[in-house]
Amino acid sequence: MESLEKAEGTGITEITENAGRPEKTKRAGRTGGTGMLTELKEFAADESGVGVIEVVLILVVLIGLVIVFKKQINDLLSNIFDKIESLSEEVY
């Protein structure tokens, strides 16, 4: 598979030869004459990486909740481990 990059106007075009047939595909770059508004719409419609952003936001919310309820979480875990320790002493 051969690949040849070529600039057309202000855009970037990649020409790929696939099994003897040239295939023209657009790559990232300015598209000739489409305008800034069209590029902005395409950027807004692009959903690549949305899953990563969602995971990061969920982690931020969880970390925030842990920070806000730190004392209550520590008290709860201390009570649980105290109960486990007292019950384990009964077994031994």
N, C-alpha and C positions, 0 to 999 in steps of 0.2 A: 504494500500500500504506500503510495507516494503522496506527499503533502507539499503544497506550494502556497505560501502566503503572499497576498497581493493587496495593496492598498487601492481602493476605488474611491475617489472623491475624498470625503472625510471619514469614511467608514473603513472597517477592517474586515476583509473577507478571506476565508480559508477555502481553498479549492483542494479537494481530496479526490484522488483517482481510485475508484473502487471497482475492481474487476474490469478495468478498461474503460469504465464509464466515469466521466468527470461528475463530481457531486459538489455542489456549492452550498456551504453552510455559513451562517453568520456566527461571528464570535463576539466576545465582549469588546466594546469600543463604541465610538460615536457612529451612529447610523446616518448616512448621508441625507440631509434635508428633512429629517423627521421632526426636529425641534425639541426643545427642552421639555415642554409639557408632555410629549409622548414618552420621552425617556423617564420622566418622573412617574407617569402612570405605570409604565412597565416595571419600574423599580418597586412601586407600591404593591403591584400584583405578584411580584416574585415572592414565593413562600419558602425558598430554600433556607434552611437553618432555623425555621420557626420552632421545630421540636426542641432544639437546644435552648432557645430563649425561654420556652415554657418550663423546661427543667430547671434552669437557672432561677427563674422567678419563684418557682415552688420552693427551691432550696432557700432563697432569701426570706420568704415568708416563714418557713419552718425555723430558720435560725433566729428570726425576729421573735417568734413565739417562745422559743427556748429562753432567749434573753429576758423577755418580759416576765415569764413565769418561772424563773430560775429558782427562787426560794420555795415555791410550792412544789416544784419537781423534786428538789433536794429533800424536802420534808417527806414527801410521798415515798421516795426511794429509801430514805432512812427508816421509815416505819415498816416498809416491806422487808428490808434486810434484818431489822430487829426481830420481826415476827419469825422470819426463817431461822434466825440464830436461836431464838428461844425454843422453837419446835424441834430443831435438830439436837438441842441439848437433851430434850426429853427422850429422843430415840437412843442416844448413846448413854 
